[in-house]
Amino acid sequence: MQSRLSICLYISDHRVAQNLKNILSSKSYSIQLVDSSQELLDLVNSHGGQIDCLVIFRDTTVSPLFNQLYEQGTLLPVVIIEPELNFDTLPEKVEALTCLYHSAEVRQPVATLDNVEKSLELAIAQFLHLGPSCSLVKSPVFPPEKLVSDEQLSFLLLQQRRLAEKLKERLGYLGVFYKRNPKHFFRNLSKVQKEELIKHLTEEYRKIILNYFSNETEINQFIDQFVNKAFFADIAISKVLEIHMELIDEFSQQLRIEGRSDEILLDYRLTIIDILAHLGEMYRRSVPRENLYS
């Protein structure tokens, strides 16, 4: 049996809500309708991992709602129904609008509700390509180099994997999670964005080294976060090695200042081997299967 996509509707306009429900009910979707922003927040907090896409009518409650979802680290695909856009155009042509939630959101003019299924597909596809090093919000309030927080990254990656598996089951949609957007590659970032990303990766790697031989289970999460950020930014193996060596040199100098031997740092060769093994597997899986045997 095919897996149905779960769509949550928060539409304050009852006529629009009924039209959307009629359109989507005839498709292969599981529809849930909520009547208030608080009901939506309660649903997301209890079953957020099971929601495949939000469809939200833009009114005065939307900005506070998105702010709360964003602040608590919850990122979901979303189609925003625009009541004030009265031009007849395809949803992917609605450009130059300030993001309300994140940069993978899709705007749908209320006059073109018949295209909502295409908007749902576009919202999910863009969400699956949302990389950890990209700007989530294009509002002037946030700097363009703002990175995804660790809490948001964990939820984002979990949702992306779950959606990819559901689409694979439903549509035979292979390898979608591993398709990356070249705009977010390290080599295509601005100088400021490159410096910010390397600084962030260095701090992530520092946490890995400091906790690698501890009994804390968080070390696997630290490694996953580092590797996923490096993967989506298409960071070269040589750059990861450079980060490792610079930190080892820093720790070595500190140990010598304290009059202690730095031989213990040799054990951290296991750390870089572990990191590169994880990153290499991510890169291997990103290659289309047909290319592996060509």
C-alpha positions in Angstrom: 0.0 0.0 0.0 1.4 3.4 -1.0 2.3 5.9 1.8 0.0 8.9 1.8 1.5 12.4 2.3 0.1 14.1 5.4 -1.0 17.7 4.7 -2.0 20.1 7.5 -4.3 23.0 6.6 -4.5 26.2 8.6 -6.9 28.4 6.6 -8.8 31.2 8.4 -10.9 31.9 5.3 -13.6 29.2 5.4 -14.4 29.4 1.7 -10.7 28.9 0.8 -10.5 26.1 3.3 -13.4 24.2 1.8 -12.1 24.7 -1.8 -8.6 23.4 -0.7 -10.1 20.5 1.1 -12.2 19.6 -2.0 -9.2 19.8 -4.3 -6.8 17.8 -2.1 -9.3 15.2 -0.9 -9.6 13.8 -4.4 -5.8 13.3 -4.4 -3.6 10.8 -2.5 -3.3 12.9 0.6 -4.2 12.6 4.2 -5.8 16.0 5.2 -6.0 17.5 8.7 -7.7 20.9 9.2 -6.9 23.1 12.2 -8.8 26.2 13.2 -6.3 28.3 15.1 -2.5 28.9 15.3 -2.5 27.4 18.8 -4.1 24.3 17.5 -1.5 24.1 14.8 1.3 24.6 17.4 -0.1 21.8 19.6 -0.4 19.5 16.6 3.2 20.2 15.5 4.6 19.8 19.0 2.8 16.4 19.4 3.0 15.1 15.8 5.3 17.4 13.9 7.5 14.6 12.7 4.5 13.1 10.9 3.4 16.3 9.0 4.7 16.3 5.4 3.6 19.8 4.5 1.8 22.8 5.9 -0.7 24.8 3.9 -1.3 28.2 5.6 -3.5 31.1 4.7 -1.5 34.4 5.3 -3.3 36.6 7.8 -2.2 38.5 10.9 -1.5 35.4 12.9 1.0 33.9 10.5 4.1 35.9 11.4 4.0 35.2 15.1 3.2 31.5 14.3 6.2 31.2 12.0 8.4 33.0 14.5 7.5 30.5 17.2 8.0 27.5 15.0 11.4 28.9 13.9 12.5 29.7 17.4 11.7 26.2 18.7 13.7 24.7 15.9 10.8 23.3 13.9 11.2 23.4 10.1 8.6 21.9 7.8 7.7 22.3 4.1 5.1 25.0 3.7 2.8 26.5 1.1 1.6 30.0 2.0 -1.7 31.0 0.4 -1.5 34.7 -0.5 -4.9 36.5 -0.3 -3.5 39.7 -1.8 -1.8 38.4 -4.9 -4.3 38.7 -7.8 -2.1 37.8 -10.7 -2.6 34.6 -12.6 0.8 32.9 -12.6 2.5 29.6 -11.6 3.6 29.4 -8.0 7.3 29.1 -8.8 7.1 32.5 -10.5 6.1 34.3 -7.3 9.5 35.8 -6.6 11.0 38.8 -4.7 8.9 38.2 -1.6 10.4 38.4 1.8 10.4 35.0 3.4 8.1 34.5 6.4 9.4 31.1 7.6 12.3 29.8 5.6 13.8 30.1 2.1 12.2 26.9 0.9 8.7 28.1 1.4 6.3 28.4 -1.6 3.8 31.2 -2.2 0.4 30.3 -3.8 -1.9 33.1 -5.0 -5.4 32.5 -3.8 -6.7 33.0 -7.3 -4.8 29.9 -8.5 -5.8 27.3 -6.0 -6.2 24.7 -8.8 -2.4 24.7 -8.9 -2.0 23.9 -5.2 -0.9 20.3 -5.9 2.1 21.6 -7.9 2.9 24.0 -5.1 2.9 21.1 -2.6 5.3 19.2 -4.8 7.5 22.2 -5.2 7.5 23.0 -1.4 8.6 19.5 -0.5 11.3 19.4 -3.2 12.7 22.7 -2.1 12.6 21.6 1.5 14.5 18.4 0.7 17.2 20.6 -0.9 17.4 23.0 2.0 21.0 22.8 3.1 22.4 23.4 6.7 24.7 26.2 5.5 22.0 28.2 3.6 20.1 31.2 4.9 16.8 30.2 6.2 15.2 33.6 6.2 15.8 36.3 3.7 14.5 39.0 5.9 16.8 42.0 6.6 16.5 41.2 10.3 18.7 38.2 9.8 22.3 38.4 8.4 22.7 36.5 5.1 25.3 34.2 6.6 23.1 33.0 9.4 23.5 29.3 9.8 21.0 26.7 10.9 21.1 26.1 14.7 22.0 22.6 15.9 18.4 22.1 17.1 17.0 23.1 13.7 19.6 21.0 11.9 18.6 17.9 13.8 14.9 18.4 13.0 15.6 19.4 9.4 17.7 16.3 8.7 15.2 14.0 10.4 12.4 15.5 8.4 14.3 15.4 5.1 15.2 11.7 5.6 11.7 10.8 6.6 10.2 12.6 3.6 12.7 11.1 1.2 11.8 7.6 2.5 8.1 8.3 2.2 8.5 9.6 -1.4 10.7 6.7 -2.3 8.0 4.3 -1.1 5.2 6.3 -2.7 6.8 7.4 -5.9 10.0 5.4 -6.3 11.8 8.8 -5.7 15.4 7.5 -5.3 18.2 9.4 -3.7 16.4 12.7 -3.4 17.8 13.5 0.1 21.3 13.5 -1.3 20.7 16.0 -4.1 22.4 19.3 -3.1 21.9 22.8 -4.2 25.2 24.2 -5.8 24.3 27.7 -4.5 25.2 26.5 -1.0 28.5 24.9 -2.0 31.5 26.4 -0.2 33.2 27.5 -3.4 30.1 29.6 -4.4 29.7 31.4 -1.1 30.8 35.0 -0.4 34.0 35.6 1.5 32.1 36.5 4.6 29.9 33.4 4.3 33.0 31.2 3.8 34.7 32.6 6.9 31.5 32.1 9.0 31.1 28.5 7.8 34.7 27.5 8.5 34.5 29.2 11.9 31.3 27.2 12.6 32.8 23.9 11.4 35.9 24.5 13.4 33.9 25.0 16.6 31.8 21.8 15.8 35.0 19.9 15.3 36.5 21.2 18.5 33.4 19.8 20.4 34.0 16.4 18.7 37.7 16.3 19.8 36.9 17.3 23.3 34.2 14.7 23.7 35.4 11.9 21.4 36.7 9.6 24.1 34.0 10.4 26.7 31.1 8.1 27.4 28.6 10.8 26.3 26.3 9.5 23.6 26.1 13.0 22.1 29.4 12.4 20.2 27.5 10.6 17.4 25.2 13.6 17.1 28.1 16.0 17.0 29.7 13.9 14.2 26.5 13.7 12.2 26.0 17.5 12.5 29.5 18.2 11.3 29.5 15.7 8.5 26.1 16.9 7.2 27.1 20.5 7.2 30.3 19.7 5.4 28.5 17.5 2.9 25.8 20.1 1.9 28.5 22.7 1.5 30.6 20.3 -0.6 33.6 20.8 1.6 36.8 19.2 0.3 38.4 16.4 2.3 41.6 18.6 2.3 39.7 21.4 4.1 38.5 18.9 6.8 42.1 17.7 7.2 43.2 21.4 7.5 40.6 22.0 10.3 41.8 18.9 12.1 45.5 19.7 11.9 45.0 23.3 13.0 43.1 22.2 16.1 45.6 19.5 16.9 48.4 22.1 16.6 46.4 24.4 18.9 46.0 21.7 21.6 49.6 20.7 21.2 50.8 24.2 22.0 48.5 24.4 25.0 49.8 21.1 26.4 53.4 22.2 26.0 52.7 25.5 27.7 51.3 23.5 30.6 54.4 21.3 30.6 52.5 18.2 29.5 53.3 15.7 26.8 51.3 16.0 23.6 51.7 12.3 22.7 48.0 11.8 23.7 47.0 13.7 20.7 48.2 10.8 18.5 45.0 9.0 19.6 42.9 11.6 17.8 44.0 10.2 14.5 40.9 8.0 15.1 38.8 11.1 15.1 39.7 12.2 11.6 39.4 8.7 10.3 35.9 8.4 11.7 34.9 11.8 10.3 36.3 11.1 6.8 34.7 7.7 6.8 31.3 9.2 7.5 31.8 12.1 5.0 33.1 9.7 2.3 30.0 7.5 2.7 27.8 10.6 2.2 29.6 11.6 -1.0 29.5 8.0 -2.2 25.7 7.9 -1.8 25.3 11.2 -3.5 26.5 9.7 -6.8 23.6 8.3 -8.9 23.5 4.6 -8.7 23.8 4.2 -12.5 27.0 6.2 -12.5 28.6 3.8 -10.0 28.6 1.0 -12.5 29.2 2.9 -15.8 
